[in-house]
Amino acid sequence: MNSLKTSKPGAWAVSLLVHVILLLAIVLLWNQFTPTSRGVTEELREAGIVLAKVQSKGETEYLDQSDLNSTSSESAAQADQSLQQQDDAAAMKLPDIPLPGPADGIATELANSTGNAFDVSEFGGSLGEDQSKVITGQGEPAPIGKGPDGPAARVSLFGSQNAAGHSFVFAIDRSQSMGGKGLNALKAAEDQLHLVLADLKENHSFQIMPYNFRPEYFKPRGMAKAIPENINRVSEFFSGIIALGGTDHETAVRSALRHKSDVVFLLTDGDEPGLNRVQLDQIRKIASGRTTIHCIQFGFGELQDDSNWMMKLASENRGTFVYINMRKR
């Protein structure tokens, strides 16, 4: 009985030792799987882009987020300043608007025009024995008067109404059908021009533009002053013009309008291709009511078409249409 009572304290001590060992093992395992070290928890850090700049001496300077924001702000400010300078420069420079030709578009002057009115009192219907016809335009004529360069000239070709202005362009068809083996109209046009130019004064200017597939120009290419020196060179100029090839009427009219003269005379037999509705509308916009366009058509026999494109071109640009029956000349 006494032996049993003395053994119980030893068993209790063994049990206590076992529990202590288990507790220590649990503590060790806990420390291995927790993000703590020596009782301090690591703080979470935000990730970002690190910029480094290498100095000229080989040293490296690291930039933080505040430096990056400052650099971005400076770059944005510089970009805004550069764009503003470009906008200011663009605003100061006017666009270079190309003049009309076979290509697109033209800017026309609307100011300082003396107009291209006709003397209605001198207008007659038929021209008499040659049975030529004169048809007036439908637009309102601009007023006749003294312009910035003195009195305006009054020009009439083949019995057309007098066209008043200071500057005149004569676009003359020089295609094969206009030559001596055709209508011989090129020579007739030259004879008329000699009479007209002789009446111009030195405050007037002119340009002669023979054309077929492309136009040629009296020298200088711009408007020539109506001085004796230039007028005397007209015969020599026509001596080098030969009737040859086909015709491009649209290019001729557009090229004539490039000179921004008061009056344009178009002299042609009107062979195809003529001007369609779209081309007529474009030419009217180019002329802008500033330049009057007169059309002189040559043919054999009576006029067959009372509504051809030349009539429309003249009518829509305040001009006169004249038909010349070459059999009567």
C-alpha angles and dihedrals in degrees: 000000000000092000092058094052094052095054098060097076091056093054091050091053092052091050091051092050091051092052092049091052092049091049092052091049091052091050091050092049091048093053091052094057102040124087091233128107121190089343096303120117117215114243120233113248127204118241120231147155116282116208122200129191121199112219124219090256093057094261119136121223118198119212123210129207094275091055090050092051091049092050092048091051092051091048092049091050091050091049091051091049091050092050091048091052090050091050091049091050092048091049092053094049116074116218116260102236112201119233119240123273133128084318129071136293139352138206113226129199115242099183134078094026118147091199131236105253125162130228099250092189090066095048117115133175112233120021093226128239098013089057092225117162129224120199122184127220122254099227127097110265118234116245119273118228147111113319130199091280100048131268118357121244123238114221128188127179123195092346097312120150114279110270114206124211147105099247130044135186120197112200107191124189109233098178119135094265090060094057135088093281090053129030095331084223094138091067091046090053091051092052091051092049092054090056093046097046092050089065096051121103130221091261089063129078137201145185128201114208118183111189144181116151088344134015129251125202139221109242124289095045092222126061112312121217113244093242123138092253092060096039091052090057094058094086091052090049093053091048088069095049116098125186103241143140133005133308140261106187096174094056090047095053093044091049091050091052090054088077090061091219126167093243137026122193115198113198116187145124087242096237119173138312092059127179118282127211095270093050092048091052092049093050091050089054091049092050088049093193090292100096122052116215120208122189125209113189124194125204147143115258129352123341108267102189117055094186106041125149094262091058090050092047092053095041094050092049100046092258141130128251118212126183118203119201102209091197088071096053 
